[in-house]
Amino acid sequence: MIVGLVVACEVGFWVLLAAGLAVRYLLKWRRTSVALLLCEPLLEVVLFVATAIDLRSGARPSWEHGLAALYIGFTIAYGHHTIRWLDGHAAHRLAGAPPQPKPPRYGLARAAHEGRLWLRTLLATTVACALLQGAIWYVGSPASLRDWQYAALRALGIHGLIAVTYLLWPKKAPAQERRTATGR
């Protein structure tokens, strides 16, 4: 049941996002699009409540509950960022707005960008681990849920290592781009 709900929440996220952007840029109904986009967090609330009810009704904690916690953590950390990014692309494609600036590709600017993404992953991990810890305390069965906490922490560590490589070994712009940027 929980896996189906996670899938339904993911599909619902993209359906609400597409509907919100279509209503905003094709029909020019700004208020309606805001209302649709504000429904996005309700999906996570529904998933959270359903998972809590499932656990309280005697379901044995399993990978489905861990997946639900990671999904909620990820959407809290990256959901708004994703919506804003796609809104910028839709504004460019459908409303004639200028294209969004691309993330920096070189040097310390790229390292800072990767660091900000890692902070989002830190938030996602923190939320997921807190939800999982709450579930462990709620049902008193830590074994399978602890594995999901460790998986979230491993993902955070791997992402952190990748982000640090951009700081320690920053990619240099090709010579032609360096000359253009400095005006020489």
C-alpha positions in Angstrom: 0.0 0.0 0.0 2.7 2.5 0.9 4.7 1.9 -2.3 1.6 2.6 -4.3 1.1 5.8 -2.3 4.7 6.9 -2.9 4.2 6.3 -6.6 0.9 8.2 -6.5 2.5 11.1 -4.7 5.3 11.3 -7.3 2.8 11.1 -10.2 0.6 13.7 -8.4 3.6 16.0 -7.9 4.3 16.1 -11.7 0.6 16.3 -12.6 0.0 19.2 -10.3 3.2 20.9 -11.5 2.3 20.5 -15.1 -1.3 21.6 -14.5 -0.1 24.6 -12.5 2.4 25.7 -15.1 -0.1 25.1 -18.0 -2.8 27.1 -16.2 -0.3 29.9 -15.5 1.3 30.3 -18.9 -1.3 29.0 -21.3 -4.5 30.2 -19.7 -3.0 33.1 -17.8 -4.8 32.2 -14.6 -2.1 33.1 -12.1 -4.2 32.6 -8.9 -5.4 29.2 -10.0 -1.8 28.1 -10.8 -0.7 29.3 -7.4 -3.5 27.3 -5.8 -2.5 24.2 -7.8 1.2 24.6 -6.9 0.3 25.1 -3.2 -1.4 21.7 -3.2 2.1 20.0 -3.7 2.9 19.9 0.0 -0.4 18.3 0.7 0.8 15.2 -1.1 3.7 14.8 1.5 1.2 15.3 4.4 -1.0 12.6 3.0 1.9 10.2 2.6 3.2 11.0 6.1 -0.3 10.4 7.7 -0.9 7.2 5.7 2.5 5.9 6.7 1.9 6.7 10.4 -1.5 5.1 10.3 -0.1 2.0 8.5 2.6 1.6 11.2 0.2 2.2 14.1 -2.3 -0.3 12.7 0.3 -3.0 13.2 2.1 -3.1 9.9 5.7 -4.3 10.3 8.2 -1.6 9.5 9.7 -2.4 6.1 11.5 -0.8 3.2 8.3 0.8 2.0 8.2 3.0 5.2 11.8 3.9 4.7 11.2 4.8 1.1 8.3 7.0 2.2 10.5 8.9 4.6 13.3 9.4 2.0 10.7 10.6 -0.5 9.3 13.1 1.9 12.8 14.4 2.9 13.8 14.7 -0.8 10.6 16.6 -1.8 10.9 19.0 1.2 14.5 19.8 0.3 14.3 19.8 -3.5 10.6 20.2 -4.3 10.5 24.0 -4.2 13.8 24.3 -6.1 12.5 22.0 -8.8 9.2 23.9 -9.1 11.1 27.2 -9.4 13.5 25.8 -12.0 10.7 24.4 -14.1 8.7 27.6 -13.7 11.6 29.5 -15.2 11.9 27.2 -18.1 8.1 27.4 -18.7 8.2 31.2 -18.5 11.0 31.2 -21.1 9.3 28.7 -23.5 5.7 29.8 -23.1 5.8 33.4 -22.1 8.8 34.8 -23.8 10.8 35.4 -20.6 14.6 35.4 -20.9 16.3 32.0 -20.4 17.3 31.1 -16.9 21.0 31.5 -16.2 22.8 28.2 -16.2 24.7 27.0 -13.2 28.4 28.0 -13.2 30.7 25.5 -14.8 34.1 26.4 -13.5 36.1 27.5 -10.5 34.9 28.4 -7.1 31.5 29.5 -8.4 30.9 25.9 -9.4 32.1 24.7 -6.0 29.7 27.1 -4.3 26.9 25.8 -6.5 27.7 22.2 -5.6 27.9 23.2 -1.9 24.4 24.7 -2.0 23.1 21.5 -3.6 24.8 19.5 -0.9 23.1 21.6 1.7 19.8 20.6 0.1 20.8 17.0 0.4 21.7 17.6 4.0 18.2 19.0 4.6 16.7 16.0 2.9 18.8 13.6 5.0 17.9 15.4 8.2 14.2 15.3 7.5 14.3 11.6 6.4 16.4 10.6 9.4 14.1 12.5 11.8 11.0 10.9 10.3 12.6 7.5 10.5 13.7 8.1 14.1 10.1 9.1 14.9 8.8 6.0 13.3 11.3 3.9 15.3 10.1 5.5 18.5 6.5 5.2 17.4 6.5 1.5 16.8 9.6 0.4 18.7 11.1 -1.7 15.9 14.3 -0.1 14.7 16.0 -2.8 12.5 14.7 -2.2 9.0 14.2 1.6 9.5 17.8 2.1 10.8 19.1 0.7 7.5 17.3 3.5 5.7 18.9 6.0 8.0 22.3 4.6 7.1 21.4 4.7 3.4 20.4 8.4 3.7 23.7 9.1 5.5 25.7 7.2 2.9 24.0 9.2 0.1 24.8 12.4 2.0 28.4 11.4 2.4 28.8 10.5 -1.3 27.3 13.7 -2.4 29.5 15.6 0.1 32.6 13.9 -1.4 31.5 14.9 -4.9 30.9 18.5 -3.8 34.3 18.7 -2.1 36.1 17.6 -5.3 34.8 20.7 -7.0 36.4 22.8 -4.2 39.7 20.9 -4.1 40.2 20.4 -7.8 38.2 23.2 -9.5 37.6 22.8 -13.2 39.3 25.6 -15.2 37.6 27.4 -18.0 39.1 26.7 -21.5 41.6 29.3 -22.5 39.2 30.9 -25.0 36.5 31.4 -22.4 39.0 32.9 -19.9 40.1 35.4 -22.5 36.5 36.3 -23.3 35.6 36.7 -19.6 38.6 39.0 -18.9 38.1 41.0 -22.1 41.5 40.2 -23.5 
